[in-house]
Amino acid sequence: MADTPQNPFEALFKQAQEMSQEWVKAVNPAMASFTPGTADKMWPTVPAEMLEAFMGKQFNPDGLEAKTRLLLTLLGLTIQGAIAEAQIRLTVRHAMEAGATSQEIAETIGLSALFGGVPAMNKAMELAKEAIDAEESQG
């Protein structure tokens, strides 16, 4: 007797994953071990001077500096439910490069509990700690 049939959506999702893995291996074998959760490791940390030039007061001298913009970005990513894990780790790295302290990052994420809930805050804290620990171990 046949096994219980799979959920059709699960079966379709599994088939799409297998097809995409085969396609990626055929196009670029080096990407075979890529997972979306590690995408942030593929991006280098942008130097503070560039962050300030592109995200800071370059085009608006009376506006926000890069550090504040990155902390606001982190707040928004966390409020969304901390589902953008790679983006949160990358934003934490860039915020630190722009001069944010671990305390400022923690306070920013802590504030997000008011708007996005405690589970989102906890997940973002975990991701931020990973990013901070990785940065501190490298330099």
N, C-alpha and C positions, 0 to 999 in steps of 0.2 A: 504494500500500500504506500502511496506517495506521502511525502511529508506535508504538513500543513502549508498551504500556499503562503508565500511572502506577501506582505503589504505591497501593493503595486508601486507605491511611491518609493518605498525602500529599495525595491528591486530596480527601479529606474535610476535612482540616485546611485546605487552601487554600480550599475552598468556604466553610467556617465563617469564615475570616478575611475573605473578600470580603463575606459577608453581614453580619458585625459592623461592618465599615467603612462599609457603606451605611447600616446602622441608626444608627450614631453620627452620620454626616453628616446624616441626616434629623432626629434628635432634637436635636443640638447641633452646628451647623456649626463652632463654634470648637474642638471636640474632634477635628476631622478629622486634625490633624497630631500628635495625642497618641501617644506610644509609652511602654510601661511603663518603659523605661530612663530616662525623664526625669521620672517621677512625683515624685521627691524635690524637684524644682524647684518643684512646685506647693504644697509645704508650707512655710510660713514657719518660721524658727528660733524656737523658744519661748524667751522671756526666762529668764535664769538663776533669777530669783526664783520663777517659775512651775514650772520644772523641780524646784527644791528643794522647793517646796510639794507637788507631786504625786508626785515620785519620790524625795524625800529623807527627812529626818527629821521631817516634819510629823506623821505618824501613829505613828511609832516613834522617839522621841528618841534611843534608844540604837542605832539601826540605821545602815545605810549611807547616806552622802550621795549626792546625785544623780550627781555625777561618777563615783563608783565603780560605781554601778548601770549607768550608761551604758557604762562601759568593760567591764563584765561582759557587757552586751548585745552590744557589739561583738565580744567574744571568741566568744560563742555564734553570732552570725551568720557569723563567719569560719569557725568549726569546721564549720558546715553545708556548707561548700564554697564560700563566698563567692558563692552563686547569687542572693542577695537584694541585688543591686547598689544599687538605689535606697535600700533600708533601711540599708545600710552607709554610704552617703554622708550620709544624714539623721542617723544615729546619731553619725557623726563630727562633723557640724555641732553637734548638741546637746551632745555631750561637750565640745567646745571652748567652747561658751556656758556650760557648767557649770563651766569652769575647767580642763579637761584641756589639757595642753600637747601639742604635736606629738610630742615625745619619749615621753610617756606613751601616746599613741595608737599610735605605732610599736612600743613595747615590748609593748603588749597584743596587737597583731596578730602580732608576732614569736612570742609565747608560743603562739599558736594552731597554729603549725607542729607542735608536739609532739602535738597532738590531731587536727587536721584535715588535716595534710600541708602540704608546701611549696607545691604549686600553689594551694591555697586561700589560704595566707598571701600569696603573690605577688599574686594577684588583689585581695585586700583591701587590700594596700599601695598598689596602683595606684589603687583607688577612693578610698582615704583621701587620697592625694596630690591627686587631682582636687578633692576636697571642701575640703581645706586651702588649696590654691592659689586656689580660687574665693572662699573666705572672706577670704583675705588681700588679694586684688585688689579686693574690695568695701569693705574698711574697714581 
